[in-house]
Amino acid sequence: MKTITLLLMFFSCLLVSGQQIKALDTIYANDKKNVALFFPNQIRQGITGANHFVFTYNREKEQYFGLLQAQPGAESNLLAVTNDGQVYSYILKYAKRLPKLNYFVNQNESIGNEMPKETKHKPVNKPIDKYKSRITYFQKFSEYLLNSKLKRISTKREKGLRLRLQKMVYNASEVYLVIEIQNASGIDFEVDYLNIYRTNGNKKRKASYRRLQQEVIYKHKMPSMIKDRQSKRFVYVLSKFVLGNNEKLQIELQELKGSRNVTLKTRL
């Protein structure tokens, strides 16, 4: 269904813009390096035709670049739309050796515009948050996960605090993390932040160490405080990502107005 939708968008854009169909350029990616695509305008939407290709970009604050990664599999395609309505399409292929790591896209590479030229001058309402219409779904699916049978993927204990990743579920274009915090330290724990990262390399070797914070698009029942002898479970919803062979998932919990910190790392 996803592939059909992509094709319909592709040909609709061509018909609207009146351009002729031309051969698409090919972009190669793998699971060991990020391939960066820099567009002439901020990215509003990016979709891949297969799950083993992942294109990440800032959905909260539009930016000019996105990052592409891939797992081995059949070729697919990427459809990207910038905030001026220009549509870009590329063939995606997995390759162990990448010919390029950075692609600078020119506007003349656009296959068309999603809006007819004669309507561009008409005032339009400011687009709403793309996730606003899906909040109810995030809530229901998160509640379902909290009530389902949970596993213990990984646990870290520190100074009477226990941070545990209980479940990781891929659903549509999001990743759901079920997390638990237990406090047996004798002192209430007030949360400053809980961040999710992808890490690669050894922290002791700064030149090879990389830490990339992941975008959190929804938090379900995230506590602001865990009192002594109390345990809290909650769900983080993130934009979909794929861990490479040498990458780890890192969850970092920091105390507000205190020095207590718990960092959980797992290869999943």
N, C-alpha and C positions, 0 to 999 in steps of 0.2 A: 504494500500500500504506500509505504514511504517513497519507494522508487518511482511509482506512478505519479505521485504528487510532485516530485522533483521534475519529472519529464514535462508535466503539464505546465509548471511554472516556467520551465526553460523555453518551450515553444510559444507560450503566451507572450513572454517578453520579446521574442523575435518578431511576432506578428505586430505587437504594439509599436515597436520601434521602427519597423519597416526595413530592418537590416537583413542581409542575406546570411544564410547559415554558413559558418566557416569552421575549419578544423580547430579543435580545442587543443591548447597547450597541455603538456603533461607535467605534473609535479610529483617528485619521488619523496617518500618519507619512510621512516622506520621507527622502532621502539627504543632506540638508544640516543637519538638526538632530536632536538626540537627544530623544525623547519619553520622559519618566520616569513609571513607574507605581509608586506607593507602596501596599503591601498592609498589612493589619492584623497579619499575622504574616509570619515569614521565608519566602522563596520556596524551595521544595524542588525544583520542576521547572517548566520553561516550554517549551512547544512551539508552533511556528507551522506552519500547514498548507502553506506554500509557501516556496521557497528565497529569493524576493526580499523576504521579510520576515524580519528577524533580531531576536530578543529575547535580550539578554545579561544575565546576572546572575552573582553570585559563587557558583560551584559548590563551592569549598573551604570557605568560611565563609558560612553562610546569612545573608542580609541582607534588609531589608524592601523594597528597590527594585530594579527592573530597567530597562534602557534598550532602546527600540524604534527601529529604523531600517528604511527600505524603499526599494526600487528600483521604478520604474514597472512596473505589471503588474496582473493581475486581483486582485479582493478575495480575502481568505483569512480565517483565524481564528487566535486565540491561546487556548491552554488552559494555565492556570497552577494549580499545586497548592502550597499553603502547608504549613508543617510541622505544622499542626494538622489536616491532612486536608481542609481546605476547598478546593473546586474553583471556579475562576473562568473564564468563557469570554466572548470578545469577537470581534466582527467587525473585521477589519483592512482599511483602504483606503489607497491611496496618494493624497496630495494635495500640490500644489505649495505651497499656503498652509495652514498648520496652525491650526485653531481653538484648540488648547490644546497646551501643552508639558508640563504636569504633571497627572497624574491621581491623586487620592487615593481609593483603593478602600475602600468600607465592607464590613463582613462580611456585611451583608444583601444584597449583590450576588452572593454565592456561589450557584451553581446546585445545590449539594449537597455531601455529604461522601463521600470515597472509602471510608470505613469505616462499617459499620453501627453505629448508636448503642449497641446492646446489647453490642458487643464492645470499645467504647472503654476500659472499665475493666480489661480483661484486660492483664496485663503483656506487653510485646513486646520482642524483642531489639533492641538498638541497630542501626539500619540501617548496612550496610557502605558503604564508599566506592563511589559509583555507577560509577566508572571501573575499579575493581579487576578486574572480570570482563572488561574489554576491553584490559587491558595487553598480553596476548599478541597481539591483533590489531594494536595500535599498533606493537609490535615488528616483526611480520612485514611490515606495510605500509611502515614506515620503512626496513627493510632492502631491500625491493623498490625503493624510490625511490633509495636509495644505489647500487644496482646497475644502475639504468636510465640511459638517455641523458639527460644533464643540460644545461640551457641556462645562459647567463650573463645573468641578468636585470639585475643591477646590481653594481658593484664600487666600493670605496673603499680607497685606499692612504694610509697615514699612518705616517711614521717607520719604514719597513721592514716594516710590518704590512699585510696585505691582508685585508679583510673582504668576502666575496662572497655574495650571495643567488643560488643556482643554480636553484632551482625553488620554485614555490608551487602546491600542489595542494589543491583542495576535495574532501573525501571524507566522506560522511554529514554529521554535524553538527560536523566538525572541519576545520581548515586545517593542512596540513603544509608547513613551510618547510625546505628543504634549504640549509644554510649551510656555508660553508668559511672557515677561518682559516688564513692562511699567514704564517709568521714568517721574515723574512729580515733581521732587525734586528741580528743578531749577539749578542743577549741573549735568554735564555729568557723566555717570556711566561707568567705565572701568572694565570689568569682569576679575577677577583673576581665579575663577573656579566656576563651578556648578556641584555638586556631588549628586548622588542618593544613599540613604541608606535604609536598612530595620532595623527598631528599635523594641525592645521588652522590656517592663518594664518601670519603672519610673526612670528618670535621677537623681532625688534627692536621690534615693536608689541605690548607685553605684554597690552594690553587685548583684542586680537583673537586672541592665540595660545592654542591649547589642545593639551595633550598627554595622551593617555589610554593608560595601560599595559594591555596585553592579557594575559589569563589564559593561562598555559602549563600544560597538564595532563599533558604527558609529554615527556621529553627522551631522545633515543636517541643513545648514544655521544657525549654532550657531554663534551669534554675539560676537565680541570682545569688542564692546562699544555700549551703548544705550544712545544717546544724550538726553538732556532735551526736554520734550514734544514729545518723540518718543516711539514707541512700536515695539517690535520685537517678532515674533513667529518662533519657530524652533522645530526640532524633535530629540530626543535621541532614539537610538536603543540599547537595552540591551539584554543580554542573558536571556532566559526565567526563571522566578522565580514565586513562589506561596507564597502569604502572609498567615501566620497562623492567627488563631482567635484573638490572642492578639498582632499581629504585626501591625505596621504602615509603610507607605511609607513616607520617609523624603527627601525633596529636599532642598539643602543648596546652597545659592548664596552668594559669597564673592567678595568684591570690591578689585581691584588691587591698591596698594599704598594708601589704605584708610581703614576706620574702619567700613564702612557700610556692614551689613550682613542681609540677609532675609532668614528665615528658615520656610518652609512650611511642615506641617505634615497632613497626611490624612489616614483614614482607608479604603478608597475606598468602 
